[in-house]
Amino acid sequence: MQDDRMKPGYKMLDCAFSKFLALRYPVFIKYYIYPPMHRNPMHNHDFPQLWYCLNGRYQHRVGDCIYECGKGSVVIIPPGVFH
């Protein structure tokens, strides 16, 4: 049985991307390659983050939700939200 909090990464709010762009924060682009089973400790930032999956699959925890992500998935994390 699948956890109720498991949701596809693309089912974020429809207007989340436009709200992200409207925040007018500086933009930094980073490229990561994580090994299988990699985990980052929960943390937050004072700026928004946008994650785009180029390849592979992963789970992204944002607040109390876990998103199943794969190639083409976008996850937007608002400022201050633990992930």
C-alpha positions in Angstrom: 0.0 0.0 0.0 1.3 3.4 -1.0 1.8 6.2 1.6 -0.9 8.9 1.2 1.9 11.5 1.2 3.5 10.0 -1.9 2.6 12.1 -4.9 4.2 12.5 -8.4 6.6 15.5 -8.5 4.7 17.1 -11.4 1.5 17.5 -9.4 2.6 20.7 -7.7 0.4 23.8 -7.8 -0.3 24.9 -11.3 0.8 28.4 -10.7 3.8 27.6 -8.5 6.4 28.2 -11.3 5.0 31.7 -12.1 4.9 32.5 -8.4 8.5 31.4 -8.2 9.6 33.7 -11.0 7.6 36.6 -9.5 9.7 36.4 -6.3 12.6 38.1 -8.1 15.4 36.3 -6.2 18.9 36.0 -7.7 19.2 32.8 -9.8 21.9 30.3 -9.1 22.2 27.1 -11.2 23.9 24.0 -9.8 24.2 20.6 -11.3 24.4 17.5 -9.0 24.9 13.9 -9.6 24.0 11.9 -6.5 25.0 8.2 -5.9 22.2 5.7 -5.3 20.5 5.9 -1.9 22.0 9.4 -1.2 20.3 11.4 1.5 20.7 15.0 2.5 19.9 16.1 6.1 16.6 18.1 6.4 17.4 21.8 6.0 15.9 25.1 4.7 16.9 28.3 3.0 15.9 31.9 3.0 15.4 31.7 -0.8 13.2 29.5 -3.0 14.6 26.4 -4.8 13.6 24.8 -8.0 14.8 21.2 -8.7 14.6 19.7 -12.2 15.3 16.0 -12.7 17.4 15.4 -15.9 17.7 11.7 -15.5 16.9 8.8 -13.1 14.4 8.7 -10.2 14.4 10.0 -6.6 12.2 11.0 -3.7 12.1 14.6 -2.6 10.8 15.4 0.9 9.3 18.9 1.1 7.8 19.7 4.5 5.6 16.7 5.4 5.2 15.4 1.8 7.4 13.0 -0.2 7.3 13.4 -4.0 8.3 10.7 -6.4 10.4 12.3 -9.1 11.7 11.2 -12.4 13.1 12.6 -15.6 11.3 15.9 -16.3 9.9 16.4 -12.8 10.0 19.8 -11.2 9.9 20.5 -7.5 9.6 24.0 -6.2 10.5 24.7 -2.6 9.4 28.0 -1.1 11.7 30.0 1.2 11.8 28.6 4.8 10.3 25.2 4.0 12.3 22.2 5.3 13.3 19.7 2.6 
